[in-house]
Structures are given as structure tokens and as C-alpha cells.
Amino acid sequence: MAGVAVSSLKRQKRSIHGFSLIELMIVTVMLAILLTLAVPSYREFAMRSHRTVAITRLMQVASCQERIRAEAAFYNTGVCLPTSDQHYRYRYELPGQTGTSVFSALAIPVNTQLKDVCGTLQLNQDGYREIGNKKANAGKCWAGK
């Protein structure tokens, strides 16, 4: 009789350890649901932060151009482009001719940043700010929202 009690205790101990397949599947489904909610929010946050970096760089370009104009009485669009460590997110351009009284700095999205709702960011010598997507709110885009 003692042998039967010992073997039934061993069976109970074995069944206590580990997780059942149902428990593992429930945890997997819960993780999948959390990821489907978290990943899009993270991507949107990353795009906004990359846009903020691009805005900062455009402001630096404008500041550089104003320093040149203060010294030489004209803008020199051949200089002041940022050396981008984010070349895979934005391409920076200063279209126009050197030695003019106007400039327009562009931050053109590339690769994954193409999905950003704002599109191309543009800043000119008067501080006028534009975005490539006319359907988006320019104020929110330039505010980093």
C-alpha cells in the first residue's frame, strides 16, 4: 500500500512542473496583441523624432546662411549643407544659385521616412516654413507633432 501512495505522489509532482500548451498559447496571443498595438506607435514616434532632427538641421542651415549674408551681403547656397549622419532618413538640399538674395533649404525624406505624413520640409530666407504634403497640418509638422 505504501508503494502505491509513493507512486501517486511522484505522478502529482511531475504534473505540477512546467506549463501546458494552452498556457503557452495564451501568453503568445497576449504578446502578439501587445506588439500590434506598440509597434505602430513606436514607428510614429521614431518618424516624428527624425523629423525634429531634420527641422533642427534646417534651422542650422538658415543660421549659417544668415551669417554669410551679414558678411557678404548675399547668400551662398554652395555651403552650409549639414553633413548628415541620418542620410538614410533625409536628404538636404539648397537649390538655387550662389550669390543671390534668396535661399530655400529642403529636407527631403528618403527610405522609411517617406511614410511621414509631412513629406518634404522647406525653409526659406524669410523664415517661411512649408511642407510637401498640403493635406497635413504644417504647424503640427514643424512643431514635431
Sequence and secondary structure as in RCSB ss.txt:
>XXXX:A:sequence
MAGVAVSSLKRQKRSIHGFSLIELMIVTVMLAILLTLAVPSYREFAMRSHRTVAITRLMQVASCQERIRAEAAFY
NTGVCLPTSDQHYRYRYELPGQTGTSVFSALAIPVNTQLKDVCGTLQLNQDGYREIGNKKANAGKCWAGK
>XXXX:A:secstr
 HHHHHHHHHHHHHHHSS  HHHHHHHHHHHHHHHHHHHHHHHHHHHHHHHHHHHHHHHHHHHHHHHHHHHHSSB
 TTS     TTTTTEEEE  S TTBS  EEEEEE GGGGG TT  EEEETT  EEES TTS HHHHHTT 
